[in-house]
Every structure is written in structure tokens, then in C-alpha cells.
Amino acid sequence: MKNYVILTCILLIGTSCLSQQLYVELGTTVSAFDYENSEGNTLNNLSSKSKSYYGMGYRQSLNYNRTLFLSLGLTYNNYGALGSEDVVDNLFEWDLSYLGVKAGLSLQLFKLRDLTFFANTSLATEFLIRGTQTINNDVFNLVGEEEFNNSAWFIRGGLEMHYPISSTTAIFVGYAYGRSVLLNSAENAEKLNLDAHQFGIGFIINLPRCKCDFY
């Protein structure tokens, strides 16, 4: 048993040396909210807002030909929306910022000369660190409110294109679509979900022991 554990550790260390990378990214999030008030009425005239997002983390190959990658990282996402209820002449606005932890998988689809295309999927848990809801001229702080869930899960999927700019660094651009689990679901209270389209750019950098030149 002891020998088996030692062998497993050696194999894991050896595999991890094949492709250890760091990534950083930034971009724009276009979010759309799915809102239902305490009376069960929905807003049909919600409009999206563009906000920024940032991310960084660790990227690890899961196979020797480097076509499947696992990534673990931190995210900082901003979401927003505008809306109104014409019947009661109410104006709504949301402005939310979340700090999150994300785990993802990337699968290489194909290569076209120096361009490499990946399909991505990820699951993230995000925590509200700043959030307001404005109704007409009244601003409500959502952080710490019992009726608002200050953490949420997000599921995302998308595509990325990578291009090497040196033997140790690649630039990538990507698109991802995500949807949240219910953000607040108190009984007889408001309900809020959001959809998010993210357009980003970033860099992947090989760590010193990574045997994975991009050329």
C-alpha cells in the first residue's frame, strides 16, 4: 500500500511537470437579468448593461498530448441591468460585483496553423462583495440582506482561440455564455437570475518547469 501511494505521487508529479501554466484575462460582461417581483410579476423590458470582468489562475494539462486542460482560478465579475414597470411607474437598476472561485475544463477542438481552438466549460461559486438595487431614486444595499443570497453558482460554456507570441507565452481571445442559479429566493420575495455573455482576452504563461513550448 505504501509503495502504491509513493508510485501514485511520483506519477502525479511527473504528469504535472508536463504542462504547468498561469493565465490572466480581462474583458466585458453583457448581463441580462430575469426578474420577478414579490407578487410574481416579471419585467419584460429589462435591458442589459456592459461591465468588466477579470480572472487569473492555474492551468494544468490532463494528458500527454496536451489536448485536455484543467484550470483553477479566481474571478472578479461585475453585472448590471436596467428595467421598469410601466404600470406602477417604477424604474429599476442593479449593480453587482462578485468575487469567485472557478474550476474549468478546456478541450482542444482543432488547430489551424498557429491558431488553436478550444471548447471550454466551467463551474464557479461567486460571493457578492458589492451590490445595490435602485428603485426610482431609492438605493438599497444588497450585501448582507437576508432576502438576497450573497453567494451564487454560475455555469458557463464557450470557445477560445489561442495564438503563440513566444515559446513560453500565448495570447487568447474567447467568448463564454453563463447562467446563474437563483440569486435570491426568499419566500414571497423578489426572485432574480442572470444570464451573462463574456468577451475576453488574456495571456497564458508557461511556468519554468513546463515542458510545453507553444511553438
SETORGU-251382 format. One line per field, with one value per residue: z, x, y of N, C-alpha, C in turn; residue number from 1; residue in one letter. Coordinates in nm, 3 decimals, decimal comma, always signed. Last residue first. Layout:
N
n.up = Z; ...
n.east = X; ...
n.north = Y; ...
ca.up = Z; ...
ca.east = X; ...
ca.north = Y; ...
c.up = Z; ...
c.east = X; ...
c.north = Y; ...
num = NUM; ...
residuo = a; ...
***
This chain:
215
n.up = -2,957; -2,687; -2,486; -2,237; -1,968; -1,703; -1,515; -1,521; -1,679; -1,953; -1,966; -2,155; -2,145; -2,303; -2,339; -2,386; -2,322; -2,199; -2,102; -1,865; -1,688; -1,357; -1,145; -0,869; -0,696; -0,391; -0,182; -0,077; +0,052; -0,137; -0,335; -0,550; -0,759; -0,891; -1,091; -1,399; -1,696; -1,973; -2,246; -2,375; -2,595; -2,630; -2,711; -2,596; -2,644; -2,477; -2,409; -2,474; -2,728; -2,819; -2,895; -3,026; -2,967; -2,930; -2,871; -2,721; -2,623; -2,353; -2,054; -1,703; -1,415; -1,087; -0,775; -0,513; -0,218; -0,090; -0,162; +0,015; +0,252; +0,421; +0,305; +0,257; +0,002; -0,111; -0,039; -0,245; -0,318; -0,482; -0,707; -0,846; -0,689; -0,719; -0,541; -0,525; -0,394; -0,341; -0,311; -0,334; -0,472; -0,665; -0,806; -1,129; -1,385; -1,743; -2,058; -2,396; -2,678; -2,874; -3,133; -3,230; -3,494; -3,672; -3,853; -3,662; -3,477; -3,265; -2,989; -2,662; -2,386; -2,051; -1,752; -1,430; -1,147; -0,957; -0,724; -0,713; -0,625; -0,789; -0,788; -0,944; -0,977; -1,125; -1,125; -1,224; -1,180; -1,203; -1,271; -1,260; -1,529; -1,610; -1,460; -1,592; -1,583; -1,630; -1,482; -1,434; -1,281; -1,269; -1,115; -1,078; -0,992; -0,979; -1,074; -1,257; -1,527; -1,727; -2,067; -2,336; -2,499; -2,453; -2,469; -2,207; -2,004; -1,862; -1,782; -1,604; -1,480; -1,250; -1,281; -1,310; -1,439; -1,460; -1,635; -1,664; -1,834; -1,990; -1,936; -2,083; -1,977; -1,943; -1,995; -1,848; -1,533; -1,375; -1,064; -0,805; -0,609; -0,586; -0,930; -1,112; -1,382; -1,520; -1,688; -1,863; -1,930; -2,068; -1,971; -2,111; -1,964; -1,900; -1,752; -1,717; -1,612; -1,602; -1,617; -1,679; -1,813; -1,701; -1,430; -1,378; -1,422; -1,200; -0,991; -1,043; -1,016; -0,745; -0,625; -0,698; -0,559; -0,295; -0,290; -0,331; -0,106; +0,084; +0,000
n.east = +0,546; +0,501; +0,642; +0,634; +0,720; +0,765; +0,917; +0,833; +0,505; +0,381; +0,092; -0,156; -0,368; -0,670; -1,001; -1,360; -1,691; -1,977; -2,304; -2,524; -2,828; -2,958; -3,250; -3,445; -3,735; -3,869; -4,081; -4,203; -3,898; -3,606; -3,414; -3,166; -3,042; -3,045; -2,750; -2,674; -2,504; -2,294; -2,076; -1,779; -1,506; -1,165; -0,821; -0,482; -0,131; +0,134; +0,474; +0,705; +0,779; +0,535; +0,280; +0,032; -0,311; -0,636; -0,972; -1,257; -1,603; -1,813; -2,011; -2,089; -2,275; -2,249; -2,404; -2,365; -2,431; -2,625; -2,954; -3,162; -3,287; -3,089; -2,810; -2,538; -2,575; -2,748; -2,875; -3,076; -3,191; -3,446; -3,555; -3,651; -3,449; -3,151; -2,942; -2,598; -2,307; -2,013; -1,970; -2,105; -1,926; -1,959; -1,833; -1,849; -1,747; -1,712; -1,572; -1,465; -1,282; -1,028; -0,791; -0,499; -0,295; -0,095; -0,289; -0,530; -0,654; -0,940; -1,017; -0,921; -1,105; -1,092; -1,274; -1,251; -1,357; -1,330; -1,457; -1,516; -1,688; -1,906; -2,122; -2,395; -2,662; -2,976; -3,269; -3,597; -3,880; -4,233; -4,510; -4,684; -4,671; -4,407; -4,126; -3,794; -3,430; -3,091; -2,803; -2,485; -2,187; -1,850; -1,620; -1,328; -1,196; -0,933; -0,904; -0,796; -0,837; -0,719; -0,729; -0,636; -0,423; -0,154; -0,060; -0,093; -0,345; -0,407; -0,234; -0,353; -0,335; -0,449; -0,540; -0,775; -0,987; -1,252; -1,487; -1,719; -2,037; -2,323; -2,661; -2,990; -3,324; -3,655; -3,929; -4,071; -4,062; -4,330; -4,488; -4,505; -4,487; -4,221; -4,100; -3,840; -3,606; -3,320; -3,087; -2,787; -2,466; -2,170; -1,846; -1,524; -1,200; -0,903; -0,672; -0,399; -0,255; +0,020; +0,093; +0,249; +0,291; +0,458; +0,450; +0,236; +0,346; +0,516; +0,333; +0,189; +0,390; +0,455; +0,212; +0,201; +0,422; +0,336; +0,113; +0,240; +0,395; +0,190; +0,083
n.north = +2,683; +2,662; +2,405; +2,250; +2,168; +2,386; +2,505; +2,780; +2,803; +2,988; +3,176; +3,325; +3,610; +3,743; +3,869; +3,816; +3,845; +3,686; +3,716; +3,586; +3,606; +3,569; +3,599; +3,664; +3,753; +3,892; +3,681; +3,455; +3,341; +3,420; +3,402; +3,525; +3,388; +3,063; +3,025; +3,196; +3,121; +3,224; +3,194; +3,335; +3,368; +3,491; +3,481; +3,472; +3,429; +3,261; +3,192; +3,059; +3,122; +3,374; +3,386; +3,167; +3,186; +3,039; +3,093; +2,936; +2,923; +2,794; +2,807; +2,799; +2,854; +2,971; +3,021; +3,266; +3,458; +3,603; +3,629; +3,836; +3,863; +3,958; +4,140; +4,148; +4,378; +4,558; +4,871; +5,066; +5,386; +5,556; +5,660; +5,365; +5,155; +4,986; +4,783; +4,690; +4,538; +4,361; +4,096; +3,782; +3,519; +3,221; +2,934; +2,789; +2,580; +2,558; +2,470; +2,529; +2,431; +2,591; +2,606; +2,770; +2,882; +2,830; +2,613; +2,531; +2,257; +2,179; +2,151; +2,075; +2,168; +2,256; +2,311; +2,481; +2,656; +2,956; +3,177; +3,538; +3,825; +4,051; +4,325; +4,492; +4,684; +4,748; +4,944; +5,045; +5,249; +5,241; +5,271; +5,070; +4,996; +4,981; +4,915; +4,861; +4,838; +4,734; +4,575; +4,407; +4,276; +4,178; +3,956; +3,809; +3,490; +3,248; +2,895; +2,621; +2,393; +2,129; +2,027; +1,832; +1,808; +1,710; +1,458; +1,365; +1,533; +1,757; +2,057; +2,333; +2,659; +2,903; +3,253; +3,523; +3,784; +4,023; +4,234; +4,514; +4,547; +4,666; +4,567; +4,514; +4,580; +4,466; +4,442; +4,267; +4,142; +3,958; +3,898; +3,806; +3,988; +4,050; +4,006; +3,871; +3,883; +3,818; +4,026; +4,003; +4,147; +4,126; +4,191; +4,203; +4,135; +3,945; +3,711; +3,489; +3,179; +2,951; +2,598; +2,304; +2,020; +1,824; +1,811; +1,648; +1,395; +1,378; +1,391; +1,156; +0,963; +0,995; +0,925; +0,653; +0,554; +0,594; +0,424; +0,178; +0,153; +0,124; -0,120
ca.up = -3,098; -2,772; -2,571; -2,324; -2,092; -1,801; -1,533; -1,560; -1,562; -1,903; -1,947; -2,089; -2,174; -2,193; -2,394; -2,315; -2,432; -2,169; -2,218; -1,890; -1,798; -1,462; -1,211; -0,966; -0,748; -0,528; -0,208; -0,101; +0,034; -0,011; -0,344; -0,425; -0,675; -0,832; -1,011; -1,255; -1,628; -1,843; -2,201; -2,285; -2,564; -2,608; -2,708; -2,633; -2,623; -2,581; -2,386; -2,338; -2,693; -2,792; -2,924; -2,955; -3,065; -2,878; -2,977; -2,713; -2,716; -2,460; -2,164; -1,826; -1,511; -1,228; -0,863; -0,624; -0,296; -0,117; -0,146; -0,105; +0,140; +0,439; +0,318; +0,391; +0,076; -0,111; -0,034; -0,140; -0,338; -0,358; -0,652; -0,862; -0,729; -0,717; -0,623; -0,497; -0,472; -0,355; -0,228; -0,351; -0,349; -0,655; -0,695; -1,037; -1,275; -1,608; -1,967; -2,251; -2,618; -2,758; -3,089; -3,165; -3,413; -3,535; -3,849; -3,795; -3,497; -3,384; -3,099; -2,793; -2,479; -2,188; -1,842; -1,567; -1,197; -1,077; -0,744; -0,729; -0,622; -0,726; -0,805; -0,858; -0,995; -1,042; -1,171; -1,151; -1,252; -1,127; -1,300; -1,135; -1,460; -1,657; -1,454; -1,544; -1,613; -1,613; -1,568; -1,419; -1,355; -1,246; -1,217; -1,028; -1,084; -0,913; -1,065; -1,129; -1,477; -1,608; -1,960; -2,231; -2,564; -2,416; -2,593; -2,257; -2,085; -1,805; -1,879; -1,596; -1,589; -1,282; -1,218; -1,311; -1,390; -1,453; -1,552; -1,681; -1,720; -2,009; -1,920; -2,029; -2,072; -1,885; -2,062; -1,986; -1,610; -1,437; -1,194; -0,912; -0,647; -0,476; -0,805; -1,072; -1,254; -1,522; -1,566; -1,875; -1,847; -2,102; -1,945; -2,092; -2,073; -1,871; -1,853; -1,674; -1,709; -1,538; -1,676; -1,572; -1,855; -1,844; -1,487; -1,357; -1,514; -1,335; -1,003; -1,044; -1,144; -0,849; -0,609; -0,744; -0,705; -0,343; -0,266; -0,428; -0,235; +0,092; +0,000
ca.east = +0,584; +0,385; +0,660; +0,519; +0,776; +0,668; +0,937; +0,970; +0,592; +0,437; +0,237; -0,117; -0,238; -0,581; -0,868; -1,237; -1,596; -1,846; -2,219; -2,407; -2,753; -2,895; -3,146; -3,355; -3,651; -3,822; -3,993; -4,284; -4,039; -3,679; -3,533; -3,240; -2,964; -3,124; -2,856; -2,664; -2,631; -2,320; -2,212; -1,845; -1,644; -1,271; -0,946; -0,607; -0,245; +0,032; +0,356; +0,653; +0,779; +0,671; +0,359; +0,159; -0,207; -0,502; -0,872; -1,136; -1,496; -1,775; -1,953; -2,053; -2,232; -2,258; -2,330; -2,438; -2,344; -2,498; -2,850; -3,080; -3,370; -3,137; -2,955; -2,582; -2,477; -2,787; -2,754; -3,074; -3,082; -3,406; -3,439; -3,668; -3,588; -3,211; -3,063; -2,707; -2,429; -2,071; -1,888; -2,135; -1,973; -1,925; -1,911; -1,792; -1,842; -1,664; -1,685; -1,449; -1,416; -1,070; -0,927; -0,555; -0,414; -0,056; -0,156; -0,523; -0,551; -0,856; -1,102; -0,877; -1,078; -1,075; -1,211; -1,295; -1,290; -1,377; -1,359; -1,548; -1,558; -1,886; -1,983; -2,345; -2,517; -2,892; -3,131; -3,508; -3,755; -4,112; -4,412; -4,669; -4,800; -4,487; -4,263; -3,903; -3,565; -3,189; -2,922; -2,578; -2,310; -1,948; -1,721; -1,396; -1,263; -1,015; -0,869; -0,848; -0,797; -0,796; -0,671; -0,736; -0,549; -0,199; -0,061; +0,041; -0,295; -0,450; -0,270; -0,277; -0,382; -0,353; -0,536; -0,639; -0,962; -1,110; -1,454; -1,590; -1,949; -2,189; -2,553; -2,861; -3,215; -3,523; -3,850; -4,044; -4,033; -4,199; -4,489; -4,496; -4,623; -4,281; -4,120; -3,980; -3,655; -3,453; -3,150; -2,931; -2,556; -2,301; -1,963; -1,653; -1,294; -0,995; -0,768; -0,467; -0,330; -0,063; +0,079; +0,205; +0,225; +0,442; +0,563; +0,217; +0,246; +0,569; +0,435; +0,122; +0,321; +0,557; +0,265; +0,097; +0,419; +0,457; +0,096; +0,140; +0,461; +0,280; +0,000
ca.north = +2,664; +2,685; +2,521; +2,269; +2,116; +2,336; +2,360; +2,740; +2,808; +2,864; +3,182; +3,201; +3,550; +3,709; +3,850; +3,845; +3,855; +3,741; +3,691; +3,671; +3,546; +3,648; +3,521; +3,722; +3,647; +3,903; +3,795; +3,575; +3,315; +3,421; +3,319; +3,542; +3,477; +3,171; +2,967; +3,176; +3,149; +3,164; +3,224; +3,238; +3,403; +3,394; +3,555; +3,408; +3,519; +3,264; +3,276; +3,043; +2,980; +3,331; +3,506; +3,183; +3,216; +3,067; +3,079; +3,018; +2,890; +2,886; +2,732; +2,867; +2,753; +3,006; +2,932; +3,205; +3,371; +3,670; +3,529; +3,827; +3,824; +3,820; +4,133; +4,115; +4,298; +4,417; +4,790; +4,965; +5,290; +5,490; +5,729; +5,509; +5,163; +5,119; +4,782; +4,783; +4,527; +4,493; +4,186; +3,923; +3,581; +3,362; +2,986; +2,886; +2,596; +2,589; +2,468; +2,541; +2,443; +2,513; +2,634; +2,651; +2,903; +2,864; +2,673; +2,588; +2,358; +2,162; +2,108; +2,122; +2,059; +2,303; +2,216; +2,462; +2,537; +2,887; +3,070; +3,397; +3,760; +3,921; +4,280; +4,385; +4,697; +4,663; +4,930; +4,956; +5,228; +5,216; +5,376; +5,147; +5,000; +5,093; +4,866; +4,946; +4,794; +4,841; +4,575; +4,518; +4,257; +4,285; +3,983; +3,928; +3,580; +3,348; +3,035; +2,665; +2,524; +2,168; +2,107; +1,849; +1,846; +1,844; +1,535; +1,389; +1,422; +1,629; +1,955; +2,207; +2,573; +2,797; +3,122; +3,471; +3,649; +3,990; +4,118; +4,449; +4,565; +4,612; +4,664; +4,470; +4,596; +4,479; +4,547; +4,229; +4,262; +3,969; +3,963; +3,708; +3,948; +3,974; +4,079; +3,851; +3,935; +3,757; +3,979; +4,020; +4,067; +4,182; +4,107; +4,269; +4,152; +4,055; +3,753; +3,612; +3,260; +3,053; +2,730; +2,391; +2,142; +1,834; +1,883; +1,791; +1,447; +1,372; +1,495; +1,285; +0,978; +1,017; +1,061; +0,746; +0,548; +0,661; +0,568; +0,226; +0,166; +0,238; +0,000
c.up = -3,127; -2,920; -2,665; -2,406; -2,201; -1,929; -1,638; -1,588; -1,599; -1,778; -1,888; -2,084; -2,093; -2,241; -2,278; -2,395; -2,372; -2,291; -2,191; -2,012; -1,831; -1,563; -1,311; -1,015; -0,863; -0,566; -0,356; -0,126; +0,024; -0,039; -0,211; -0,439; -0,545; -0,735; -0,942; -1,205; -1,481; -1,788; -2,069; -2,252; -2,474; -2,583; -2,695; -2,628; -2,664; -2,543; -2,506; -2,312; -2,556; -2,757; -2,886; -2,995; -2,992; -2,992; -2,921; -2,832; -2,696; -2,545; -2,276; -1,929; -1,643; -1,311; -1,007; -0,701; -0,403; -0,182; -0,185; -0,078; +0,010; +0,319; +0,326; +0,410; +0,218; -0,032; -0,019; -0,152; -0,218; -0,387; -0,522; -0,807; -0,727; -0,768; -0,606; -0,591; -0,428; -0,440; -0,239; -0,256; -0,370; -0,535; -0,671; -0,923; -1,173; -1,511; -1,827; -2,179; -2,467; -2,729; -2,979; -3,105; -3,357; -3,442; -3,704; -3,801; -3,642; -3,388; -3,225; -2,902; -2,613; -2,276; -1,982; -1,640; -1,337; -1,107; -0,855; -0,739; -0,622; -0,734; -0,724; -0,891; -0,894; -1,077; -1,072; -1,210; -1,164; -1,220; -1,211; -1,148; -1,335; -1,578; -1,490; -1,542; -1,558; -1,648; -1,534; -1,514; -1,333; -1,337; -1,172; -1,137; -1,009; -1,017; -0,988; -1,111; -1,346; -1,563; -1,848; -2,112; -2,463; -2,498; -2,576; -2,388; -2,153; -1,889; -1,810; -1,703; -1,597; -1,385; -1,275; -1,243; -1,396; -1,399; -1,562; -1,596; -1,746; -1,889; -1,939; -2,017; -2,005; -1,995; -1,989; -2,058; -1,751; -1,509; -1,246; -1,052; -0,762; -0,507; -0,703; -0,938; -1,236; -1,386; -1,593; -1,754; -1,870; -2,034; -1,982; -2,070; -2,030; -1,990; -1,804; -1,787; -1,640; -1,647; -1,585; -1,624; -1,737; -1,886; -1,638; -1,417; -1,502; -1,437; -1,145; -1,061; -1,153; -0,984; -0,716; -0,735; -0,762; -0,496; -0,320; -0,414; -0,341; -0,041; +0,000
c.east = +0,608; +0,418; +0,540; +0,534; +0,669; +0,738; +0,844; +0,987; +0,730; +0,522; +0,284; +0,035; -0,221; -0,451; -0,774; -1,111; -1,463; -1,754; -2,086; -2,332; -2,639; -2,826; -3,075; -3,254; -3,570; -3,739; -3,955; -4,199; -4,115; -3,829; -3,607; -3,376; -3,035; -3,042; -2,924; -2,775; -2,615; -2,455; -2,236; -1,984; -1,701; -1,406; -1,058; -0,723; -0,372; -0,075; +0,262; +0,523; +0,715; +0,664; +0,505; +0,228; -0,076; -0,404; -0,737; -1,046; -1,379; -1,662; -1,917; -1,998; -2,206; -2,203; -2,354; -2,345; -2,429; -2,394; -2,715; -2,965; -3,290; -3,217; -3,001; -2,732; -2,527; -2,691; -2,794; -2,945; -3,076; -3,304; -3,389; -3,543; -3,625; -3,354; -3,128; -2,823; -2,535; -2,196; -1,935; -2,050; -1,989; -1,995; -1,864; -1,889; -1,776; -1,781; -1,632; -1,582; -1,399; -1,218; -0,968; -0,689; -0,464; -0,175; -0,119; -0,396; -0,554; -0,753; -1,020; -0,965; -1,038; -1,035; -1,206; -1,218; -1,342; -1,291; -1,414; -1,427; -1,581; -1,739; -1,963; -2,200; -2,451; -2,746; -3,055; -3,368; -3,661; -3,994; -4,288; -4,561; -4,792; -4,617; -4,354; -4,033; -3,669; -3,326; -3,008; -2,695; -2,402; -2,068; -1,815; -1,491; -1,319; -1,075; -0,967; -0,808; -0,867; -0,745; -0,772; -0,670; -0,661; -0,320; -0,124; +0,042; -0,164; -0,406; -0,306; -0,327; -0,291; -0,417; -0,430; -0,638; -0,815; -1,095; -1,304; -1,579; -1,818; -2,102; -2,420; -2,766; -3,082; -3,418; -3,719; -3,954; -3,993; -4,186; -4,346; -4,497; -4,623; -4,423; -4,194; -4,001; -3,804; -3,516; -3,288; -2,996; -2,702; -2,404; -2,088; -1,762; -1,421; -1,087; -0,849; -0,560; -0,386; -0,137; -0,002; +0,206; +0,168; +0,384; +0,548; +0,331; +0,232; +0,473; +0,491; +0,221; +0,252; +0,492; +0,367; +0,146; +0,317; +0,458; +0,214; +0,119; +0,364; +0,349; +0,087
c.north = +2,517; +2,670; +2,536; +2,397; +2,127; +2,294; +2,301; +2,592; +2,749; +2,889; +3,049; +3,197; +3,422; +3,649; +3,822; +3,821; +3,899; +3,733; +3,760; +3,623; +3,641; +3,558; +3,611; +3,620; +3,703; +3,781; +3,797; +3,699; +3,446; +3,404; +3,312; +3,476; +3,511; +3,255; +3,085; +3,086; +3,114; +3,203; +3,154; +3,288; +3,294; +3,454; +3,453; +3,508; +3,445; +3,366; +3,268; +3,117; +2,955; +3,182; +3,485; +3,313; +3,239; +3,092; +3,124; +2,990; +2,986; +2,833; +2,828; +2,769; +2,823; +2,891; +2,974; +3,115; +3,303; +3,579; +3,591; +3,730; +3,809; +3,773; +3,988; +4,108; +4,276; +4,329; +4,643; +4,883; +5,197; +5,381; +5,668; +5,578; +5,310; +5,109; +4,920; +4,756; +4,627; +4,482; +4,330; +4,007; +3,732; +3,425; +3,128; +2,914; +2,687; +2,598; +2,492; +2,523; +2,438; +2,536; +2,536; +2,688; +2,770; +2,885; +2,703; +2,673; +2,403; +2,273; +2,081; +2,063; +2,117; +2,185; +2,277; +2,355; +2,509; +2,765; +2,982; +3,306; +3,610; +3,881; +4,153; +4,352; +4,604; +4,687; +4,842; +4,963; +5,146; +5,198; +5,364; +5,255; +5,086; +5,108; +4,983; +4,868; +4,888; +4,787; +4,696; +4,505; +4,378; +4,263; +4,094; +3,975; +3,700; +3,441; +3,119; +2,811; +2,554; +2,304; +2,129; +1,917; +1,866; +1,889; +1,672; +1,467; +1,463; +1,510; +1,825; +2,110; +2,452; +2,704; +3,031; +3,335; +3,614; +3,848; +4,091; +4,323; +4,490; +4,649; +4,594; +4,589; +4,563; +4,493; +4,574; +4,330; +4,221; +4,102; +3,978; +3,766; +3,849; +3,929; +3,993; +3,918; +3,906; +3,786; +3,923; +3,955; +4,103; +4,095; +4,184; +4,165; +4,221; +4,071; +3,871; +3,653; +3,384; +3,129; +2,822; +2,534; +2,217; +1,968; +1,901; +1,871; +1,597; +1,428; +1,497; +1,399; +1,114; +1,041; +1,093; +0,890; +0,646; +0,666; +0,645; +0,377; +0,220; +0,262; +0,126
num = 215; 214; 213; 212; 211; 210; 209; 208; 207; 206; 205; 204; 203; 202; 201; 200; 199; 198; 197; 196; 195; 194; 193; 192; 191; 190; 189; 188; 187; 186; 185; 184; 183; 182; 181; 180; 179; 178; 177; 176; 175; 174; 173; 172; 171; 170; 169; 168; 167; 166; 165; 164; 163; 162; 161; 160; 159; 158; 157; 156; 155; 154; 153; 152; 151; 150; 149; 148; 147; 146; 145; 144; 143; 142; 141; 140; 139; 138; 137; 136; 135; 134; 133; 132; 131; 130; 129; 128; 127; 126; 125; 124; 123; 122; 121; 120; 119; 118; 117; 116; 115; 114; 113; 112; 111; 110; 109; 108; 107; 106; 105; 104; 103; 102; 101; 100; 99; 98; 97; 96; 95; 94; 93; 92; 91; 90; 89; 88; 87; 86; 85; 84; 83; 82; 81; 80; 79; 78; 77; 76; 75; 74; 73; 72; 71; 70; 69; 68; 67; 66; 65; 64; 63; 62; 61; 60; 59; 58; 57; 56; 55; 54; 53; 52; 51; 50; 49; 48; 47; 46; 45; 44; 43; 42; 41; 40; 39; 38; 37; 36; 35; 34; 33; 32; 31; 30; 29; 28; 27; 26; 25; 24; 23; 22; 21; 20; 19; 18; 17; 16; 15; 14; 13; 12; 11; 10; 9; 8; 7; 6; 5; 4; 3; 2; 1
residuo = y; f; d; c; k; c; r; p; l; n; i; i; f; g; i; g; f; q; h; a; d; l; n; l; k; e; a; n; e; a; s; n; l; l; v; s; r; g; y; a; y; g; v; f; i; a; t; t; s; s; i; p; y; h; m; e; l; g; g; r; i; f; w; a; s; n; n; f; e; e; e; g; v; l; n; f; v; d; n; n; i; t; q; t; g; r; i; l; f; e; t; a; l; s; t; n; a; f; f; t; l; d; r; l; k; f; l; q; l; s; l; g; a; k; v; g; l; y; s; l; d; w; e; f; l; n; d; v; v; d; e; s; g; l; a; g; y; n; n; y; t; l; g; l; s; l; f; l; t; r; n; y; n; l; s; q; r; y; g; m; g; y; y; s; k; s; k; s; s; l; n; n; l; t; n; g; e; s; n; e; y; d; f; a; s; v; t; t; g; l; e; v; y; l; q; q; s; l; c; s; t; g; i; l; l; i; c; t; l; i; v; y; n; k; m
***
